[in-house]
């Protein structure tokens, strides 16, 4: 009976990981269509490969334990923990509140529920007409209300939601990497904007 419960739980984990991979690919589809896009695709692809390998290792470990009755080597588990920690260093997953009226994004140094750290990179990019925060392209002509204090940079703009279409967006950048990226973007693309201190 325990083997059946384990099989069901294992199947659910694999299905959830596959759904997660499909969701990631769908979210990135819009960004790939933008002109002259500069986004951390390598970190994204590393994550996709990591989660795909995790599915494969889960299947192999299940076969080893329940079919061949052997234990999974701890070295493989340690390698995956190490790779997962490295992947988490490539950007914190922002806190997102999206409804049919607006999108609110907060980029902290540490993502909510241990979803990454803005240590080696941040989930920001740019394209010909604007900036990208996580999966949300923001047209530079819509960016307004730029304010900076000791804790954060706040700005408003217009973005595209996969659920609701074009919506107003409010962004709070709190991590050092995301703030620096935004400042460089403003200086290069919109030199007439002055950040308020």
matplotlib code that plots the C-alpha trace (Angstrom):
import matplotlib.pyplot as plt

x = [0.0, 2.8, 4.4, 1.1, 1.0, 4.6, 3.9, 1.0, 3.0, 5.9, 3.6, 2.1, 5.5, 6.6, 3.3, 3.7, 7.3, 6.1, 3.3, 5.9, 8.2, 5.4, 4.3, 7.9, 8.1, 4.8, 5.8, 9.0, 7.4, 6.4, 9.9, 11.4, 9.3, 10.5, 12.9, 16.5, 15.9, 18.7, 17.5, 19.2, 18.2, 21.2, 20.1, 16.6, 17.9, 20.0, 16.9, 15.0, 17.8, 18.0, 14.3, 14.3, 17.2, 15.4, 12.5, 14.8, 16.6, 13.3, 12.2, 15.6, 15.5, 12.0, 13.0, 16.1, 14.2, 11.1, 12.1, 15.8, 15.6, 18.7, 19.3, 19.9, 23.6, 23.8, 26.3, 23.7, 21.4, 24.2, 25.0, 21.4, 21.3, 24.5, 23.1, 19.8, 21.6, 23.7, 20.6, 18.9, 21.8, 20.9, 18.0, 15.2, 11.7, 9.8, 6.6, 3.8, 0.2, -1.7, -5.4, -7.6, -6.8, -3.0, 0.2, 2.4, 5.9, 8.4, 12.0, 13.8, 17.3, 15.7, 12.7, 9.6, 9.6, 13.2, 12.8, 16.2, 18.6, 19.8, 23.4, 24.9, 22.2, 18.7, 15.6, 15.7, 16.4, 15.8, 14.5, 14.4, 11.4, 11.8, 12.8, 11.8, 11.1, 10.8, 8.3, 6.8, 8.0, 7.5, 7.5, 9.9, 7.5, 5.0, 7.5, 6.6, 6.6, 10.2, 11.2, 14.1, 14.7, 17.2, 15.1, 13.8, 13.2, 9.5, 8.1, 4.9, 4.4, 2.4, 2.9, 1.3, -0.3, -0.8, -4.1, -5.5, -3.7, -2.3, -2.3, -0.8, 2.2, 3.8, 7.4, 9.4, 13.1, 14.7, 17.7, 21.0, 21.4, 17.9, 18.3, 21.6, 20.2, 17.3, 19.6, 21.8, 18.8, 17.5, 20.9, 21.2, 17.7, 16.0, 18.6, 16.0, 14.5, 16.0, 15.7, 14.3, 16.4]
y = [0.0, 2.4, 1.8, 2.9, 6.1, 6.8, 6.2, 8.6, 11.3, 10.8, 11.2, 14.4, 15.9, 15.1, 16.4, 19.6, 20.1, 19.6, 22.1, 24.5, 24.1, 24.7, 27.9, 29.2, 28.6, 30.4, 33.4, 33.8, 33.5, 37.2, 38.4, 36.4, 38.2, 41.7, 43.6, 43.8, 42.0, 41.7, 39.4, 36.8, 33.9, 31.9, 31.9, 31.0, 28.1, 26.9, 26.7, 24.9, 22.3, 22.0, 21.3, 18.9, 17.0, 17.0, 15.2, 12.7, 12.1, 11.6, 9.0, 7.2, 7.3, 6.0, 3.1, 2.4, 2.3, 0.5, -1.7, -2.4, -2.0, 0.1, 3.5, 6.7, 7.8, 10.8, 12.4, 12.9, 14.6, 16.9, 17.8, 18.8, 20.8, 22.7, 23.4, 24.6, 27.0, 28.3, 28.8, 30.7, 33.2, 34.3, 36.4, 36.8, 36.0, 39.2, 39.5, 40.0, 41.2, 41.1, 41.7, 43.0, 46.7, 46.8, 44.9, 45.5, 44.1, 44.3, 43.1, 42.5, 41.1, 37.8, 36.4, 35.4, 31.8, 31.3, 31.9, 33.2, 36.0, 39.0, 38.1, 37.2, 38.6, 40.1, 39.2, 42.4, 43.1, 45.6, 45.7, 48.3, 50.2, 49.7, 47.7, 44.2, 43.4, 39.7, 38.7, 42.1, 44.4, 48.1, 50.6, 53.4, 56.1, 55.0, 55.2, 58.0, 58.9, 57.8, 58.3, 57.0, 56.9, 54.9, 51.7, 51.6, 53.0, 53.3, 53.9, 53.5, 52.5, 50.3, 46.6, 43.5, 40.8, 37.3, 37.2, 40.7, 42.4, 45.9, 47.1, 49.9, 48.6, 49.8, 48.6, 48.8, 47.9, 47.2, 45.0, 46.7, 44.9, 45.8, 49.5, 49.7, 48.1, 50.6, 53.6, 52.5, 52.0, 55.4, 57.1, 55.2, 55.3, 58.2, 60.8, 63.5, 61.7, 62.8, 60.4, 62.2, 61.5]
z = [0.0, 0.9, -2.6, -4.3, -2.1, -3.0, -6.7, -6.6, -4.8, -7.2, -10.1, -8.7, -8.2, -11.8, -13.2, -11.2, -12.4, -16.0, -15.6, -14.0, -17.0, -19.5, -17.5, -17.6, -21.4, -21.9, -19.9, -21.8, -25.2, -25.3, -24.3, -27.2, -29.7, -28.6, -30.9, -29.9, -26.6, -24.0, -21.2, -19.0, -21.2, -20.2, -16.5, -17.7, -19.8, -17.0, -14.8, -17.5, -17.9, -14.1, -13.7, -16.6, -15.1, -11.8, -13.4, -15.0, -11.7, -9.9, -12.4, -12.1, -8.3, -8.2, -10.5, -8.4, -5.1, -6.2, -9.1, -8.4, -4.6, -4.4, -2.7, -4.6, -4.2, -1.9, -4.2, -6.8, -4.3, -3.1, -6.7, -7.3, -4.1, -5.1, -8.6, -7.2, -4.9, -7.8, -9.9, -7.0, -7.0, -10.6, -9.5, -7.0, -8.1, -7.6, -5.6, -8.2, -7.6, -10.9, -11.4, -14.2, -13.2, -12.7, -12.1, -9.0, -8.9, -6.0, -6.7, -3.4, -2.8, -1.6, -3.4, -1.5, -0.1, -1.0, -4.7, -5.5, -4.6, -6.6, -6.1, -9.5, -11.7, -11.6, -13.6, -15.6, -19.2, -22.0, -25.5, -28.3, -26.8, -23.1, -20.1, -18.9, -15.2, -14.8, -17.6, -18.0, -20.9, -20.0, -22.9, -22.1, -23.3, -20.6, -17.7, -15.3, -11.6, -11.1, -7.4, -5.4, -1.7, 0.4, 0.2, -3.3, -6.8, -7.7, -11.1, -13.1, -16.7, -19.0, -19.6, -21.1, -19.0, -20.5, -18.7, -19.1, -21.9, -21.6, -18.0, -15.9, -13.9, -10.6, -10.0, -6.7, -7.1, -3.8, -4.7, -5.4, -8.8, -10.0, -8.9, -10.7, -13.8, -13.9, -13.4, -16.3, -18.5, -17.6, -18.3, -21.7, -23.0, -21.2, -20.2, -19.7, -16.7, -13.3, -10.4, -7.3, -4.2]

ax = plt.figure().add_subplot(projection="3d")
ax.plot(x, y, z, "-o")
ax.set_aspect("equal")
plt.show()
